[in-house]
Amino acid sequence: MLPEPIEGASATEQREPNWGFAAAAGILGWVLDAYYFFVLIFLIDVLAHHFQVGKEAIIWSISITLAMRPAGALLFGTLADRYGRRRPLLFCVLFFSIVTALTPFAPNYTAFLVLRALYGIGMGGYWGIGASLVMESTPSRWRGLFSGIMQAGYPLGYLLAAVALRAIEPYFGWQSMFLSGLWLALVIVFLTLRAPESSAWQLHRLPSVGHIFRTLFAHKKSFGYLLLVMSAMTCLSHGTQDLYPDFLKSFHHFSNETISTLAILYNIAAIIGALVIGHLSEHFGRRYSIMFALALSLIAIPAWAFGASVPILIAGSILMQFGVQGAFGVIPAHLNELSPDTVRSLFPGFVYQLGVLFGSPSVSIEYILRNHLGYRWALTCFECCVIVALFFIFGFGPERRGHDFFARSPDDVQQK
């Protein structure tokens, strides 16, 4: 049974005049979220010395942050589907910004771990709210482009953290790195206060938290499929990014400066890929655009893993990350369109963060393969298997490109 549209109004006609404030707030929040995450990545040695622990103890805090992300998605996603997008988004941004600002002043390592766990809750909670707000606020004809812009916020946050390491830390100290995002948090608060509440949420609002969880369980098959999607996509992303700097250093014996230059170049390519493929998905469909991006990544593997010179490795890594993040650029639109209308914040956000959790062992698997196959073949075999699996997952999966967020759905009728 097809959903019935609202009488006398189309999706584009229902846009609020200030929808740009909502889209900007959602996108910038994801940039800030990523920035705060990667700040710690660049300060592992400094933090280990400050808290007088080994490097492995600081790395363990990263695992704790990632493990808490699904809990944040569950908490904040539920709040956003029950009480609207704006207030939970405001609270989430202020929550993870304040927790991050307190981090360098933790009196001991245990307090530091607690703060990083709390940050993980905020980090995990934000994507579902931000993505649903952006997708619901953006005119449907631009949904693919803004999906790419939203997802490009992650590599952009990585880049900004790298820039801050050179521009802020030498002059103001490492503690300032954890404080430097507060100004952007205030900008996001201002934008959110100016933004209208999501009309789509108001249309599909459920009367209680119990109704929200019943709807979530009622769509367990869709949840299972999208969880498979996000677990495999996490393997694709982390499998091509996390160990690659170590591969360049230990196998090719590149200097830190060379590795840093490559990282900047392929992160720029990642941002461009998310924008380009996200926009193309509006014309060629979500699944076909993702599969095209995956094909580019597959083509890049020989140069990415077996390149014998710096120019070839640069070309391979640029094409690889253009494809990987290009595929990811379609994900916000694809997940939101396939999610039930009444739980569009909780459903995709929880799926996204659980997928990150389930796909997180990918780096450990690659490292184990390295001991048996060598670095180049370990990266190659793992990513080839992941890309082929994703071709099947998306090739036989569903798609709802252009889904009308303002149409009545069966859940509206059943739950109200």
C-alpha positions as CSV (number, residue, x, y, z in Angstrom):
1,M,0.0,0.0,0.0
2,L,1.5,3.3,-1.1
3,P,1.6,6.2,1.4
4,E,-0.9,9.0,0.9
5,P,0.5,12.5,0.3
6,I,-0.6,15.4,2.3
7,E,-3.4,17.2,0.6
8,G,-2.5,20.4,-1.2
9,A,1.2,20.3,-0.6
10,S,4.3,18.8,-2.2
11,A,7.6,18.1,-0.5
12,T,9.2,21.2,-2.0
13,E,6.3,23.5,-1.1
14,Q,6.6,22.5,2.5
15,R,10.1,23.8,2.9
16,E,10.6,26.4,5.6
17,P,12.2,29.7,4.4
18,N,15.1,29.2,6.8
19,W,15.9,25.6,5.9
20,G,19.5,26.6,5.1
21,F,20.1,27.2,8.8
22,A,19.0,23.7,9.7
23,A,21.2,22.1,6.9
24,A,24.2,24.2,8.0
25,A,23.8,23.2,11.6
26,G,23.5,19.5,10.9
27,I,26.6,19.6,8.6
28,L,28.9,21.7,10.8
29,G,28.0,19.6,13.8
30,W,29.4,16.5,12.0
31,V,32.6,18.4,11.1
32,L,33.0,19.4,14.7
33,D,32.3,15.9,15.9
34,A,35.1,14.5,13.6
35,Y,37.5,17.3,14.5
36,Y,37.2,16.5,18.2
37,F,37.8,12.8,17.5
38,F,40.9,13.3,15.4
39,V,42.4,15.9,17.8
40,L,43.2,13.0,20.2
41,I,44.6,10.9,17.4
42,F,47.3,13.5,16.8
43,L,48.1,13.9,20.6
44,I,48.6,10.2,21.6
45,D,52.3,10.7,22.6
46,V,51.6,14.0,24.5
47,L,48.7,12.5,26.4
48,A,50.6,9.4,27.3
49,H,53.4,11.6,28.8
50,H,50.9,13.9,30.5
51,F,49.0,11.1,32.3
52,Q,52.1,9.0,32.7
53,V,50.8,5.9,31.0
54,G,51.8,3.9,27.9
55,K,50.7,4.7,24.4
56,E,48.5,1.6,24.4
57,A,46.5,3.1,27.3
58,I,45.6,6.2,25.2
59,I,44.9,4.0,22.2
60,W,42.5,2.0,24.4
61,S,40.6,5.2,25.1
62,I,39.9,5.4,21.3
63,S,38.3,1.9,21.5
64,I,36.2,3.0,24.4
65,T,35.0,6.1,22.5
66,L,34.0,3.9,19.5
67,A,32.3,1.4,21.7
68,M,30.1,4.0,23.3
69,R,28.8,5.4,19.9
70,P,25.9,3.0,19.6
71,A,24.7,4.0,23.1
72,G,24.7,7.6,22.0
73,A,22.8,6.8,18.8
74,L,20.2,5.0,20.8
75,L,19.8,7.8,23.4
76,F,19.9,10.9,21.2
77,G,18.1,9.2,18.3
78,T,15.1,8.4,20.6
79,L,15.0,11.9,21.9
80,A,15.1,13.4,18.4
81,D,12.2,11.2,17.2
82,R,10.2,12.0,20.3
83,Y,10.9,15.7,20.9
84,G,12.1,17.0,17.6
85,R,15.5,17.5,16.0
86,R,16.5,21.0,17.2
87,R,16.6,20.6,21.0
88,P,18.4,17.2,21.1
89,L,20.9,18.5,18.5
90,L,21.6,21.6,20.6
91,F,22.1,19.4,23.7
92,C,24.3,16.9,21.9
93,V,26.6,19.5,20.5
94,L,27.0,21.3,23.8
95,F,27.4,18.0,25.6
96,F,30.3,16.6,23.5
97,S,31.9,20.1,23.2
98,I,32.0,20.6,27.0
99,V,33.2,17.1,27.7
100,T,36.0,17.6,25.1
101,A,36.9,21.0,26.7
102,L,37.2,19.3,30.1
103,T,39.4,16.5,28.8
104,P,42.9,18.1,29.1
105,F,42.1,19.1,32.6
106,A,41.3,15.6,33.8
107,P,43.1,15.0,37.1
108,N,44.2,11.5,36.2
109,Y,43.9,8.8,33.6
110,T,40.7,7.3,35.0
111,A,38.9,10.6,34.7
112,F,40.3,11.0,31.2
113,L,38.8,7.6,30.3
114,V,35.4,8.6,31.7
115,L,35.4,11.8,29.7
116,R,36.3,10.0,26.5
117,A,33.5,7.5,27.1
118,L,31.1,10.4,27.6
119,Y,32.4,11.9,24.4
120,G,31.7,8.7,22.6
121,I,28.1,8.9,23.6
122,G,27.9,12.4,22.1
123,M,29.8,11.5,19.0
124,G,27.5,8.5,18.4
125,G,24.4,10.5,19.1
126,Y,25.1,13.3,16.6
127,W,25.1,11.6,13.2
128,G,21.5,10.4,13.4
129,I,20.1,13.7,14.5
130,G,22.3,15.8,12.1
131,A,21.6,13.5,9.0
132,S,17.9,13.4,9.6
133,L,17.7,17.2,10.0
134,V,19.8,17.9,6.9
135,M,17.9,15.3,4.7
136,E,14.4,16.5,6.0
137,S,15.2,20.2,5.6
138,T,16.9,20.0,2.1
139,P,14.8,20.2,-1.0
140,S,14.5,16.7,-2.4
141,R,16.2,17.6,-5.7
142,W,19.3,18.6,-3.8
143,R,19.2,15.7,-1.3
144,G,22.0,13.7,-3.0
145,L,24.4,16.7,-3.0
146,F,23.7,17.6,0.6
147,S,24.2,14.0,1.5
148,G,27.7,14.2,0.1
149,I,28.3,17.5,1.9
150,M,27.1,16.0,5.2
151,Q,29.4,13.0,4.9
152,A,32.3,15.1,3.7
153,G,32.3,16.7,7.1
154,Y,34.2,13.7,8.5
155,P,37.3,14.0,6.3
156,L,37.0,17.8,6.6
157,G,37.2,17.4,10.4
158,Y,40.3,15.3,10.0
159,L,41.9,18.0,7.8
160,L,41.0,20.7,10.3
161,A,42.6,18.7,13.1
162,A,45.8,18.3,11.1
163,V,45.9,22.1,10.4
164,A,45.2,22.9,14.1
165,L,48.2,20.7,15.0
166,R,50.5,23.0,13.0
167,A,48.7,26.4,13.5
168,I,47.5,26.2,17.2
169,E,49.4,23.6,19.2
170,P,52.9,25.1,18.8
171,Y,51.8,28.5,19.9
172,F,49.1,27.9,22.5
173,G,49.9,24.4,23.8
174,W,48.3,21.0,23.3
175,Q,45.5,21.8,25.8
176,S,44.2,24.4,23.4
177,M,43.5,21.7,20.8
178,F,40.7,20.4,22.9
179,L,39.3,24.0,23.4
180,S,39.7,25.2,19.8
181,G,36.3,23.9,18.6
182,L,34.2,25.8,21.2
183,W,33.7,28.7,18.8
184,L,32.3,26.4,16.2
185,A,30.0,24.9,18.8
186,L,28.6,28.4,19.5
187,V,28.1,29.0,15.7
188,I,26.1,25.7,15.5
189,V,24.0,26.7,18.5
190,F,23.2,30.0,16.8
191,L,22.3,28.3,13.5
192,T,20.1,25.7,15.3
193,L,18.2,28.4,17.2
194,R,17.5,30.2,13.8
195,A,16.5,26.9,12.1
196,P,12.9,25.8,11.9
197,E,11.8,22.5,13.4
198,S,11.6,19.6,10.9
199,S,8.1,19.6,9.3
200,A,8.6,16.0,8.4
201,W,9.1,15.1,12.1
202,Q,6.0,17.1,13.1
203,L,4.0,15.1,10.5
204,H,5.2,11.6,11.6
205,R,5.7,12.3,15.3
206,L,4.9,9.3,17.5
207,P,3.1,9.8,20.9
208,S,5.5,8.0,23.1
209,V,9.0,6.4,23.4
210,G,7.2,3.0,23.5
211,H,5.8,3.6,20.1
212,I,9.2,4.5,18.8
213,F,10.8,1.2,20.0
214,R,7.9,-0.8,18.7
215,T,8.3,0.8,15.3
216,L,12.0,0.0,15.4
217,F,11.4,-3.7,16.1
218,A,8.6,-3.8,13.5
219,H,11.2,-3.0,10.8
220,K,13.9,-5.5,12.0
221,K,14.4,-6.9,8.5
222,S,15.3,-3.5,7.1
223,F,17.4,-2.8,10.1
224,G,19.3,-6.1,9.6
225,Y,20.0,-5.3,5.9
226,L,21.2,-1.7,6.6
227,L,23.3,-3.0,9.5
228,L,25.0,-5.3,7.0
229,V,25.5,-2.3,4.7
230,M,27.1,-0.2,7.4
231,S,29.3,-3.0,8.7
232,A,30.7,-3.6,5.3
233,M,31.1,0.1,4.5
234,T,33.0,0.5,7.8
235,C,35.4,-2.3,6.7
236,L,35.8,-0.4,3.4
237,S,36.6,2.9,5.0
238,H,38.7,1.9,8.0
239,G,40.4,-0.8,6.0
240,T,41.7,1.7,3.5
241,Q,42.5,4.5,5.9
242,D,43.7,3.4,9.3
243,L,46.8,1.3,8.5
244,Y,47.7,3.1,5.3
245,P,50.1,5.6,7.0
246,D,51.8,2.8,8.8
247,F,52.1,0.9,5.5
248,L,53.7,3.9,3.9
249,K,56.1,4.2,6.8
250,S,57.1,0.6,7.5
251,F,57.0,-0.8,3.9
252,H,58.1,2.3,1.9
253,H,60.1,4.0,4.7
254,F,58.6,7.4,4.0
255,S,59.2,10.3,6.3
256,N,56.4,11.7,8.4
257,E,56.4,14.8,6.2
258,T,55.8,12.7,3.1
259,I,53.1,10.7,4.8
260,S,51.4,13.9,6.0
261,T,51.4,15.3,2.5
262,L,49.8,12.1,1.1
263,A,47.2,12.2,3.8
264,I,46.3,15.8,3.1
265,L,46.0,15.0,-0.6
266,Y,43.8,11.9,-0.3
267,N,41.6,13.6,2.3
268,I,40.9,16.4,-0.1
269,A,40.1,13.8,-2.7
270,A,37.8,12.1,-0.2
271,I,35.9,15.4,0.3
272,I,35.5,15.9,-3.4
273,G,34.4,12.3,-3.9
274,A,31.7,12.6,-1.3
275,L,30.3,15.7,-3.0
276,V,30.6,14.4,-6.6
277,I,29.2,10.9,-6.1
278,G,26.5,12.2,-3.7
279,H,25.3,14.6,-6.3
280,L,25.5,12.0,-9.1
281,S,23.2,9.8,-7.0
282,E,20.4,12.2,-7.5
283,H,20.6,11.5,-11.2
284,F,21.7,7.9,-11.5
285,G,20.3,6.4,-8.3
286,R,21.8,5.6,-4.9
287,R,22.9,2.0,-5.6
288,Y,24.4,2.6,-9.0
289,S,26.3,5.6,-7.9
290,I,27.7,3.7,-4.9
291,M,28.7,0.8,-7.1
292,F,30.4,3.2,-9.5
293,A,32.4,4.6,-6.7
294,L,33.3,1.1,-5.5
295,A,34.5,0.3,-9.0
296,L,36.9,3.3,-8.9
297,S,38.3,2.0,-5.6
298,L,38.8,-1.5,-7.1
299,I,40.6,0.0,-10.0
300,A,42.8,2.0,-7.7
301,I,44.1,-1.0,-5.7
302,P,47.2,-1.8,-7.9
303,A,48.6,1.7,-7.6
304,W,47.4,2.1,-4.0
305,A,49.0,-1.0,-2.7
306,F,51.7,-1.9,-5.2
307,G,52.9,1.5,-6.5
308,A,56.7,1.7,-6.7
309,S,57.0,5.4,-6.7
310,V,55.6,8.4,-4.8
311,P,53.6,9.8,-7.8
312,I,51.9,6.4,-8.4
313,L,51.1,5.9,-4.7
314,I,49.7,9.5,-4.6
315,A,47.5,8.7,-7.7
316,G,46.4,5.4,-6.2
317,S,45.5,6.8,-2.8
318,I,43.7,9.8,-4.3
319,L,41.5,7.6,-6.5
320,M,41.0,5.1,-3.7
321,Q,39.7,7.7,-1.2
322,F,37.7,9.5,-3.9
323,G,35.9,6.2,-4.4
324,V,35.6,5.2,-0.8
325,Q,34.2,8.5,0.5
326,G,32.3,8.9,-2.7
327,A,30.4,5.8,-1.8
328,F,30.0,7.0,1.8
329,G,28.7,10.4,0.5
330,V,25.5,8.7,-0.7
331,I,24.9,7.0,2.7
332,P,23.1,9.8,4.6
333,A,20.4,10.1,1.8
334,H,20.3,6.3,1.2
335,L,19.8,5.4,4.9
336,N,17.3,8.2,5.6
337,E,15.2,7.2,2.5
338,L,15.2,3.5,3.6
339,S,14.3,4.3,7.2
340,P,10.8,4.4,8.6
341,D,9.4,7.9,8.5
342,T,8.5,7.9,12.2
343,V,12.0,6.9,13.5
344,R,14.2,8.7,10.9
345,S,16.7,9.9,13.6
346,L,17.0,6.7,15.7
347,F,16.8,4.1,12.9
348,P,19.7,5.3,10.6
349,G,21.8,6.7,13.5
350,F,21.7,3.4,15.4
351,V,22.3,1.4,12.3
352,Y,25.3,3.6,11.4
353,Q,27.0,3.4,14.8
354,L,26.4,-0.3,15.3
355,G,27.9,-0.9,11.8
356,V,30.9,1.1,12.9
357,L,31.2,-1.1,16.0
358,F,30.8,-4.4,14.1
359,G,33.2,-3.3,11.4
360,S,35.9,-2.0,13.7
361,P,37.9,-5.3,13.8
362,S,38.8,-4.8,10.2
363,V,42.1,-3.1,11.1
364,S,43.1,-6.0,13.4
365,I,42.2,-8.5,10.6
366,E,44.4,-6.7,8.1
367,Y,47.2,-6.6,10.6
368,I,47.0,-10.3,11.2
369,L,46.9,-10.9,7.4
370,R,50.0,-8.8,7.1
371,N,52.0,-11.3,9.1
372,H,51.1,-14.1,6.7
373,L,50.7,-12.4,3.3
374,G,52.9,-9.2,3.6
375,Y,51.5,-5.7,3.9
376,R,50.6,-5.1,0.2
377,W,48.7,-8.4,-0.3
378,A,47.0,-8.1,3.1
379,L,45.5,-4.7,2.2
380,T,44.7,-6.0,-1.3
381,C,43.0,-9.2,-0.4
382,F,41.0,-7.7,2.4
383,E,39.7,-4.7,0.4
384,C,39.0,-6.8,-2.7
385,C,36.8,-9.1,-0.6
386,V,35.0,-6.2,1.0
387,I,34.4,-4.4,-2.3
388,V,33.0,-7.6,-4.0
389,A,30.8,-8.2,-1.0
390,L,29.5,-4.6,-1.3
391,F,28.7,-5.1,-5.0
392,F,26.4,-7.9,-4.1
393,I,24.9,-6.1,-1.0
394,F,24.0,-3.0,-3.1
395,G,23.3,-4.8,-6.3
396,F,20.5,-6.8,-4.8
397,G,19.4,-4.3,-2.2
398,P,16.5,-1.9,-2.1
399,E,16.4,1.8,-3.0
400,R,13.9,4.6,-2.4
401,R,15.6,7.6,-4.2
402,G,13.4,10.7,-3.9
403,H,11.2,9.2,-1.2
404,D,8.7,11.8,-0.1
405,F,9.3,12.6,3.6
406,F,6.0,14.4,3.7
407,A,3.8,11.5,2.7
408,R,1.7,9.6,5.2
409,S,3.1,6.2,6.0
410,P,1.5,3.0,7.3
411,D,3.4,3.6,10.6
412,D,1.4,6.8,11.0
413,V,-1.8,5.0,10.7
414,Q,-0.9,2.0,12.9
415,Q,0.8,3.9,15.8
416,K,-1.6,6.9,16.2
